[in-house]
């Protein structure tokens, strides 16, 4: 017999720690890590599924019309999902619509509530409040799983090539794939071409940076995927399942200290709800709830912040202008182990660091 109380308690704790980091001007003004987001890895997934490979009915406080899913698995078709408005009447089990698959990394979604033809608007549809997941018999259990209950089903965006020329021109003028010295050392920002980014799918708008926010991506920290593979998974999920123009962050920093361009400094990102204009989102790749960032990550983050400070004088190297995402409320991002080191990163940004 299942320990329902224990499993639901673990679920509640996972939800608390999983609320992490998003937004745009032309994209919906939303957060990239919604409050009901669930992040599980390894034994946590097995425990949630239970001995028969089916979860309990899992609640969504705010309700949803789409479940966004990120998962790592060694084979295809390992997940099925169903949802319910009232916890009594359920949809049929359905496999996710896969929007990205590369090696182990998958991204996709399942739409929970269809538009009522007579009403013609999702606003007239009830939100789903419950969902279940199962792994079909004989399939390998995912090793990493993110579930995001999303309030809306976004409109499909134009093909990638529509904004390709604009993206290429922006790459030339941004602080892209060049080494450049700062007063505390040289920082290289790897270009979008370096990680195989797709072109933006709509115009996200421009701004003059005057502050920055630190995030984490809540992906595996000791990752079996390469950084470009993981970035492509995140971008595709943001663009298709979330319906955003592009990857939500302006810059990302991998465990080995490499800095990667997301949208770039001058494009409005999708990382803090209602607070993206002027705000540069810097996301550490991995999960930093209890695992500390590396010294190299912190050093390169410091050099990036110093470079942004030099380029855009409105970003002061203090905690007024450089915040952790949780300071905007509704999230634990960027995880306690990273949040507690933001002051150290800023000291390095002001005074220098020796790790290369």
ABEGO torsion letter per residue (X at the ends): XBBAAAAAAAAAAAAAAABBXXEBAABBBBBABBAABBBBBEAAAAAAAEAAGBBBBBBBAAEBABBBBBBBBABBGABBBBBBAAGABBBBBBBBBBABBBEABBBBBBBABBBBAAAGBAAABBBBABBBBBBBBGBBBBABBBBBBBABBBBBBBBAAAAAAAAAAAAAABBBBBBBBBAAEBBBBBBAAAAGBBBBABBAEBBBBABBBBBBAGBBABBABBAAAAAAAAAAAAAAAAGBABBABABBBBAAGBBBBBAEAABBBBABBGAABGBBBBBBBEBAAABBBBAAAAAAAAAAAAAAAAABAABBBBAAABBBAAAAEGBAOAEAAAAAAAAAAAAAAAAEBABX
